[in-house]
Amino acid sequence: MKTPLLRRLPAALTIAALTLATLSACASTPASSASTTNAADAPITIENCGSQVTLKAPAKRIVLVNNDSLPNLEALDAVDRVVALTSTVQPGLYKDSTYETLASLDQLSTEKNATGGSIVSQESLLGAQPDLVIAPENAVDRAALAASGIAVYTPSAYCADPGPELSKPATFDRVWSEVRTLGTLLGESDQAEKIVSQGMASLGSQAPDAGTAAALYVSSGGSVLSPYGGPSMVTPVFTAAGLTNVYADSAERVFDANIEDIISRDPGTIVLLYSSGEPKDVIDSFMSAPGVSALSAVQRGRVVALQFPYTDPPSMLSIAGPQQLRGLLATLP
């Protein structure tokens, strides 16, 4: 799924392995700040996308609109709290038990917006009887759900008005912030701190310089190419893999670009992000786009396809992204 342009609307390494072997840094600027310390059955209030979100008690029944928070729910051992979802879970990313748990759930009827994101009806959401809906802000009616006693949490990348902080170049601190915030909503702050406190050890030392790259999402049969800019998690994932994002100077998370602009930036490697299908099909679709043969990366055979959740939005899969990407780079000439 192509994620929104912030006006519009992601496995050799599993989350289980990550949480055992990982992570040491703390988040410097949380996207959603908890205003209470959550104890069992105590009310929880956070600030999220400029709105106050209140739960009467830690969330026990969760609806996922899209699956962007699933990596963090898995890390927090909370997949069993999901009662409905709107999207098929991409294979090869999670533990077998996660797929087994979700396979038995209802998939809510949705419409798709122009970028492939889910828009779900109020009736479908109410029918699932959740206490928490996790969704992009433009996919649900936050106020109407709140009036029905249902809280909405939006991952920071999908706030309709993200604010100046989220227009800055992304770092892995955004992952820690998301994990902590979700831990608060679930009444699992201690577990979240354990995940975060293990730090950045899973990232290892920064890889040797591997040159420049552009991350592109290809849509409309190859006719639309969308690079990911500085505020996207592509930037820190690239850095940890030894790459420099040629669009890191952009203040937009993702946007459409013409082939002439991409050629002018001359990325040494093209990383195609995809959320369905096979890598070869994604690469073939890109190769069919007009003008891409003029890219030096294409001429030198330096094009790879990476599953989208290994980059954006910030999640525990973003932490696995550098290792996945380094493995792909090792296959290139």
Secondary structure, DSSP 8 states (H G I E B T S, - for coil): -----SS-----S-HHHHHHH------SS-SS-BSS---TT--EEEEETTEEEEESSS--SEEESSSTTHHHHHHTT-GGGEEEESS---TTSS-HHHHHHHHTSEE--EEE-TTS-EEE-HHHHHHT--SEEE--GGGS-HHHHHHTT-EEE--GGG-SS--GGGGS---THHHHHHHHHHHHHHT-HHHHHHHHHTTTGGG-S-----EEEEEEEEEGGGTEEEEB-TTSTHHHHHHHTTEEETTTT-SSSB--B-HHHHHHH--SEEEEEESSS-HHHHHHHHHTSTTGGGSHHHHTT-EEEEEGGGTSSSSHHHHHHHHHHHHHHTT--
